[in-house]
Structures are given as structure tokens and as C-alpha cells.
Amino acid sequence: MDELDGMSELEQRLREDLRRVPAPLGFEARVMMAAREQDGRRRWMRLRASWAGLVLLLSVGLGAAVEYEHVSYQRKAAEAHEQAGLALHIAAQKLDLVRHELNDKEN
């Protein structure tokens, strides 16, 4: 019987410790205020994340545009260099022809 009395005493202490206790005054208001503040922080974080994403996209786009212009400029410069070399080669051939004709007329 001692065990049952001991168990019953333990149960009584548990019931007493686990009984419903009303919330302190203003508890609900504090919880709701904290929830609103947290919601506001979440909105601010989402806004900041959106701006960061936008900045990242603009940076990548700008970088791609600059790289495209750089590659395009290099390609055009290479073409111009090739055309200038060809023009000099043609001019040298024409000068050789003129020199040969002048030499033939002198002889």
C-alpha cells in the first residue's frame, strides 16, 4: 500500500505542477507585438534579398555586355589588322610591278 500512497502523492504533485495557470496580464499583447515585429523583419529581409538579387542580375548583365563589347572590339581590330596587312601586300606588289616596268623602259 505504501507504493500506492507514494504513487498517489506523485500523481498529486504532478497534477498540481501541471494545472492550468492563467497567462499574466499583457502576455497576449506582447506575443502579438513580437509576431508583428518578426513579420516586419521577414518582409525587410525578403525586400533586401530581392534587391540583392536584382543587383546581382544587373551586375551579371553589365559584365556580359562589357565582355561582349570587348570581344567585338577585338574581332574588329583583328579584321582591320588583317585588311591593313592585305592592303600593304597588294600595294607592295603594285610597286614592284611599277618598278619592273620602269626598269624595263630604262633598259
C-alpha positions in Angstrom: 0.0 0.0 0.0 2.9 2.3 0.6 3.8 2.2 -3.1 0.2 3.2 -4.0 0.3 6.0 -1.5 3.6 7.1 -2.9 2.3 7.0 -6.4 -0.8 8.8 -5.5 1.3 11.5 -3.8 3.5 11.7 -7.0 0.4 11.9 -9.2 -1.0 14.7 -6.9 2.3 16.7 -7.2 2.3 16.2 -11.0 -1.4 17.3 -11.2 -0.6 20.4 -9.1 2.5 21.3 -11.1 0.7 20.7 -14.4 -2.5 22.6 -13.6 -3.6 25.3 -15.9 -2.3 28.7 -14.9 -3.8 31.9 -16.5 -1.4 33.9 -18.6 0.0 37.1 -17.0 -1.7 40.4 -17.9 -0.5 41.7 -21.3 1.0 38.4 -22.3 -1.1 38.1 -25.4 -0.4 41.7 -26.5 3.4 41.1 -26.1 3.2 37.9 -28.1 1.2 39.6 -30.9 3.6 42.6 -30.9 6.6 40.2 -31.2 4.9 38.3 -34.0 4.3 41.6 -35.9 7.9 42.7 -35.4 9.1 39.3 -36.6 6.8 39.6 -39.6 8.2 43.1 -40.3 11.7 41.7 -40.1 10.9 38.9 -42.5 9.4 41.4 -45.0 12.5 43.6 -44.7 14.8 40.5 -45.2 12.7 39.5 -48.3 13.0 43.0 -49.7 16.7 43.1 -49.1 17.1 39.7 -50.7 15.1 40.9 -53.7 17.3 44.0 -54.1 20.4 41.9 -53.7 19.1 39.5 -56.5 18.3 42.5 -58.7 21.8 44.0 -58.1 23.4 40.6 -58.9 21.4 40.2 -62.1 22.3 43.8 -63.2 25.9 43.2 -62.4 26.0 39.9 -64.4 24.2 41.6 -67.3 26.5 44.6 -67.3 29.5 42.3 -67.1 28.2 40.3 -70.0 27.6 43.4 -72.1 31.1 44.7 -71.4 32.7 41.4 -72.2 30.6 41.2 -75.5 31.8 44.7 -76.4 35.4 43.8 -75.6 35.3 40.6 -77.8 33.5 42.5 -80.6 36.2 45.2 -80.4 39.0 42.6 -80.5 37.4 40.9 -83.5 37.0 44.2 -85.4 40.6 45.1 -84.6 41.9 41.7 -85.8 39.8 42.1 -89.1 41.2 45.7 -89.6 44.8 44.4 -88.9 44.3 41.6 -91.5 42.8 44.1 -94.1 45.7 46.5 -93.5 48.2 43.7 -94.0 46.5 42.6 -97.2 46.4 46.2 -98.4 50.1 46.7 -97.7 50.8 43.4 -99.5 48.8 44.5 -102.6 50.5 47.9 -102.6 53.9 46.3 -102.4 53.1 44.0 -105.4 51.9 47.0 -107.4 55.0 49.0 -106.5 57.1 46.0 -107.6 55.2 45.9 -110.9 55.7 49.6 -111.4 59.5 49.3 -110.6 59.9 46.4 -113.1 58.1 48.4 -115.8 60.3 51.4 -115.1 63.4 49.3 -115.2 62.3 47.7 -118.5 61.7 51.1 -120.1 65.2 52.3 -119.0 66.9 49.3 -120.5 
